[in-house]
Amino acid sequence: MLDFILQPWPWYVAGPLIAFVMFLLLFTGKNFGMSSNLRTFCSIGGGGRFSNFFKFDWKSQTWNLMVVLGAILGGFFASEFLSADQHVEISAKTAKSLQEIGFTNPGESFVPDEIYGWNAVSSFKGMMILIIGGLLIGFGTRYAGGCTSGHAISGLSNLQVPSLIAVIGFFMGGLIMTFFIIPNLFSAG
């Protein structure tokens, strides 16, 4: 049983589980998405004093805060107790490309130290990437009316055309980031 949990779940297990959760949310009239929780946190913290956007009944959204708690606890539990091997299988061409722009051990872990390590995060460049990236993500999720999980899971399951357009935009943005912005950020020094 533990071997099953340690491996990525096959589509025929994970897919129906996601579909079941979406059915429950649709049945109860609720939407799924992580960015809506940020609005709830800001409202709880008194954001309504500064913007009407944060003036709403946040107590009706406390069920969704369990999603955040579950993501945090689930991520911690999975990384600490269910991760058998942190080595990531990547192609030799990808590893070579990453080494050319300054990544020392591509594939050694799920997140590279050059981006997520304490040395990188505490540098000026790392702080600027976090601040600018955070502002862009915050603006983007507000402008798009939701985050990737909300549009890709909830919006597409509701057959919403704006969610389809948003998901296409997310993929295009990811490709631009992967092939143009990250290589230029890290090859510059």
C-alpha positions as CSV (number, residue, x, y, z in Angstrom):
1,M,0.0,0.0,0.0
2,L,2.8,2.4,0.9
3,D,4.4,1.8,-2.6
4,F,1.1,3.0,-4.2
5,I,1.1,6.2,-2.1
6,L,4.8,7.0,-2.9
7,Q,4.3,6.8,-6.6
8,P,2.4,9.3,-8.7
9,W,-1.2,8.2,-8.8
10,P,-2.4,7.0,-12.2
11,W,-4.9,9.1,-14.1
12,Y,-7.7,6.6,-13.6
13,V,-7.4,7.2,-9.8
14,A,-6.5,10.9,-9.6
15,G,-8.9,12.0,-12.4
16,P,-12.1,10.5,-10.9
17,L,-11.1,11.9,-7.5
18,I,-10.8,15.4,-8.9
19,A,-14.1,14.9,-10.8
20,F,-15.8,13.8,-7.7
21,V,-14.6,16.8,-5.7
22,M,-15.7,19.1,-8.6
23,F,-19.1,17.4,-8.6
24,L,-19.5,18.1,-4.9
25,L,-18.5,21.7,-5.4
26,L,-20.9,22.2,-8.3
27,F,-23.7,20.4,-6.4
28,T,-23.2,22.8,-3.4
29,G,-22.8,25.9,-5.6
30,K,-19.2,26.6,-4.6
31,N,-16.2,27.4,-6.7
32,F,-12.7,26.1,-6.2
33,G,-9.5,28.3,-6.5
34,M,-6.6,29.3,-4.4
35,S,-6.6,33.0,-5.2
36,S,-10.0,33.5,-3.7
37,N,-8.4,32.5,-0.4
38,L,-6.0,35.5,-0.6
39,R,-9.0,37.8,-0.9
40,T,-10.5,36.1,2.2
41,F,-7.2,36.5,4.2
42,C,-7.1,40.1,3.2
43,S,-10.7,40.6,4.3
44,I,-10.0,38.9,7.6
45,G,-7.0,41.1,8.1
46,G,-9.1,44.3,7.6
47,G,-8.5,44.9,3.9
48,G,-12.1,46.3,3.7
49,R,-10.8,49.5,5.3
50,F,-8.7,50.2,2.2
51,S,-10.7,48.7,-0.7
52,N,-14.3,47.8,-1.3
53,F,-13.1,44.6,-3.0
54,F,-12.3,43.2,0.4
55,K,-15.7,44.1,1.9
56,F,-17.7,40.9,1.7
57,D,-18.9,38.1,4.0
58,W,-15.6,36.3,4.5
59,K,-17.2,33.9,7.0
60,S,-19.1,32.3,4.2
61,Q,-15.7,31.4,2.7
62,T,-14.1,29.7,5.7
63,W,-14.7,26.3,4.1
64,N,-12.3,27.3,1.3
65,L,-9.6,28.1,3.9
66,M,-9.5,24.4,4.6
67,V,-8.1,24.0,1.1
68,V,-5.2,26.2,2.0
69,L,-4.6,24.4,5.2
70,G,-4.8,21.0,3.4
71,A,-2.4,22.2,0.7
72,I,0.1,23.3,3.3
73,L,-0.2,20.2,5.5
74,G,-0.4,17.9,2.5
75,G,2.7,19.4,0.9
76,F,4.7,19.2,4.1
77,F,3.5,15.6,4.8
78,A,4.3,14.5,1.3
79,S,7.7,16.1,1.2
80,E,8.8,14.9,4.6
81,F,7.3,11.5,4.8
82,L,6.2,10.3,1.3
83,S,9.1,11.4,-0.9
84,A,11.2,8.3,-1.6
85,D,13.6,9.9,-4.0
86,Q,14.0,13.6,-4.8
87,H,15.9,13.0,-8.1
88,V,13.9,14.2,-11.1
89,E,14.3,12.5,-14.4
90,I,15.0,15.1,-17.1
91,S,16.5,14.7,-20.5
92,A,20.2,15.2,-21.1
93,K,19.4,18.1,-23.5
94,T,17.4,19.9,-20.8
95,A,20.1,19.3,-18.2
96,K,22.8,20.6,-20.5
97,S,20.7,23.7,-21.3
98,L,20.1,24.4,-17.6
99,Q,23.8,24.0,-16.8
100,E,24.7,26.5,-19.6
101,I,22.6,29.2,-17.8
102,G,24.1,28.5,-14.4
103,F,22.2,25.6,-12.8
104,T,24.7,23.3,-11.1
105,N,22.7,20.1,-10.5
106,P,19.6,20.0,-12.7
107,G,17.3,17.2,-11.7
108,E,18.8,16.6,-8.3
109,S,15.7,18.0,-6.6
110,F,12.2,19.2,-7.5
111,V,13.1,22.8,-6.9
112,P,16.6,24.1,-7.8
113,D,18.6,25.9,-5.2
114,E,19.5,28.6,-7.7
115,I,15.9,29.8,-7.5
116,Y,14.5,28.6,-4.2
117,G,17.6,28.2,-2.0
118,W,18.1,30.6,0.9
119,N,21.1,32.1,-0.8
120,A,19.1,32.9,-3.9
121,V,16.1,34.2,-2.1
122,S,18.1,36.4,0.3
123,S,20.0,38.1,-2.6
124,F,18.9,41.4,-4.1
125,K,18.1,39.6,-7.4
126,G,16.2,36.9,-5.6
127,M,14.2,39.4,-3.6
128,M,13.3,41.4,-6.7
129,I,12.2,38.2,-8.5
130,L,9.9,37.4,-5.5
131,I,8.5,40.9,-5.2
132,I,7.9,41.5,-8.9
133,G,6.7,37.9,-9.4
134,G,4.3,38.2,-6.5
135,L,2.9,41.5,-7.7
136,L,2.5,40.1,-11.2
137,I,0.7,37.0,-9.9
138,G,-1.5,39.0,-7.7
139,F,-2.4,41.4,-10.5
140,G,-2.8,38.6,-13.0
141,T,-5.1,36.5,-10.8
142,R,-7.3,39.6,-10.1
143,Y,-7.3,40.7,-13.7
144,A,-8.1,37.2,-15.0
145,G,-10.8,36.7,-12.3
146,G,-9.0,33.7,-10.7
147,C,-5.9,31.6,-10.6
148,T,-4.7,28.7,-12.6
149,S,-6.4,26.1,-10.4
150,G,-9.7,28.0,-10.3
151,H,-9.9,28.4,-14.1
152,A,-8.4,25.1,-15.1
153,I,-10.4,23.0,-12.7
154,S,-13.5,24.9,-11.7
155,G,-13.9,27.1,-14.8
156,L,-13.3,24.5,-17.4
157,S,-15.6,22.0,-15.6
158,N,-18.3,24.6,-15.8
159,L,-17.6,25.1,-19.5
160,Q,-16.8,28.8,-19.1
161,V,-15.2,30.3,-22.2
162,P,-13.3,33.0,-20.2
163,S,-11.6,30.1,-18.2
164,L,-10.6,28.5,-21.4
165,I,-9.1,31.8,-22.6
166,A,-7.3,32.2,-19.3
167,V,-5.9,28.7,-19.3
168,I,-4.5,29.3,-22.8
169,G,-3.0,32.5,-21.5
170,F,-1.4,30.7,-18.5
171,F,0.2,28.1,-20.8
172,M,1.5,30.8,-23.2
173,G,2.9,32.7,-20.2
174,G,4.6,29.6,-18.9
175,L,6.2,29.0,-22.3
176,I,7.4,32.6,-22.5
177,M,8.8,32.3,-19.0
178,T,10.5,29.0,-19.6
179,F,12.1,29.8,-23.0
180,F,12.8,33.5,-22.8
181,I,12.7,35.1,-19.3
182,I,14.3,32.5,-17.1
183,P,17.3,31.9,-19.4
184,N,17.9,35.6,-19.6
185,L,17.6,36.1,-15.9
186,F,20.1,33.4,-15.1
187,S,22.5,33.7,-18.0
188,A,23.0,37.4,-17.1
189,G,24.8,36.5,-13.9
